Amino acid sequence: MPIEVLMPALSPTMEEGTLAKWLVKEGDTVASGDLIAEIETDKATMEFEAVDEGTIGKILVAEGAEGVKVNTLIAVLLEDGESADDIAAAGTAAPAAAAAEEAPVAAEKAAAPAGATPAPAAPAAADGTRIFASPLARRIAADKGLDLSAIAGSGPRGRIVKADVENATAAPKPAAAPAAAAPAPAAAAAPTGPSAEMVAKMYADREFEEIKLDGMRKTIAARLSEAKQTIPHFYLRRDIQLDALLKFRSQLNKQLEGRGVKLSVNDFIIKALANALQAVPAANAVWAGDRVLQLKPSDVAVAVAIEGGLFTPVLQDADMKSLSALSVEMKDLAKRARDRKLAPHEYQGGSFAISNLGMFGIDNFDAIVNPPHAGILAVGAGVKKPVVGADGELSVATVMSVTMSVDHRVIDGAVGADLLKAIVDNLENPMVMLA
């Protein structure tokens, strides 16, 4: 029976993507793990591997196709002994935009010859959630009497493939749960503003250029709108005197010239936050729906502006790394972020983020928490200001304003204040960070 190749979810936020390039053509033989396509996600261009073996019988989505929904049928693999006639018989030559929910069932029903037992329909778990499995995996599972809901899939989006069921042993299927009461009708969604058509009509007599949103821009809009609406933000602000740090940085950079390393103020901020998360472990946490996960390592995300959006690459174990190591790693991550060459594990995770607009001359601003992070530190520019010293004398100092946006579900006010104080102490006494 022909094996369906579905549009994979290559990042947690991916709902659709662009099929940038096919690396195979119809008639090519592929094995599990072979690269078959390049797919542009909302974050990067990534390579897509085959999860089954066979021959490329039909490519259903052309190169360059945009807005291809996750789980859309994009190609068909033929097993040994099958031909293109089997594809037509199975009904898998459906339009590329056909929903993946419909394609497998339709294909399997049409594929069964007269008098033959059809392959099992797409299974569902006890709660009604569909279990994604390849047709071959479903057929093997049926022959062996396996319960697919008890098997973990290793394919894209947890899809169960041939290898997952070959060595599995039969287990009794769970008893069917009693029918649940019909859910109450969902309340009508609150209006989110005027429609695109209404806005366009308002400006019909003005000259404008319509700019199409790419996947990254759509994801940013959706995620940050959700974050601002669902995360109970509160804000903590402090001024930080940078004179000691700037002097210390200058000394270190002279000593590091031979190694080609030049520390930035941002490198010190990353280290200060990482150390502060260790000093205030209650703040080193993330929101996980119905619980809080308190992390042990300090994994710090740093916002990097790129054309059309931004990335937040994560520096893992930042508290354990030297300033020079953080500087080198941050420069590498930032460069590859701008080239959209980051792998998912390099921009996923972290418990706290940094957004620094000081280099653009911004004095201060409030950033939006990027879920599931507990907070984000918004960093402004260092500017000369009059300050009153501990002895009451007036002097001039370089002062940087920071604002910490915090998810109140994870961090309470006193904990947030302790974390910000630890950050300030680290930056105003930079040698402490090396101890």
Secondary structure, DSSP 8 states (H G I E B T S, - for coil): --EEEE----STT-SEEEEEEESS-TT-EE-TT-EEEEEE-SS-EEEEE-SS-EEEEEE-S-TTEEEEETT-EEEEEE-TT--HHHHHHHT----TTS-TTTHHHHHHHHH--TTS-------B-TTS-B--B-HHHHHHHHHHT--GGGS---SGGG-B-HHHHHT-------------------------S--HHHHHHHTTTS--------HHHHHHHHHHHHHHHHS-EEEEEEEEE-HHHHHHHHHHHHHHGGGT----HHHHHHHHHHHHHHHSGGGSEEE-SSSEEE-SS--EEE-EEETTEEE--EETTGGGS-HHHHHHHHHHHHHHHHTT---HHHHS--SEEEEE-GGGT---------TTBSEEEEEEEEEEEEEE-TTS-EEEEEEEEEEEEEETTT--HHHHHHHHHHHHHHHHSGGGGG-
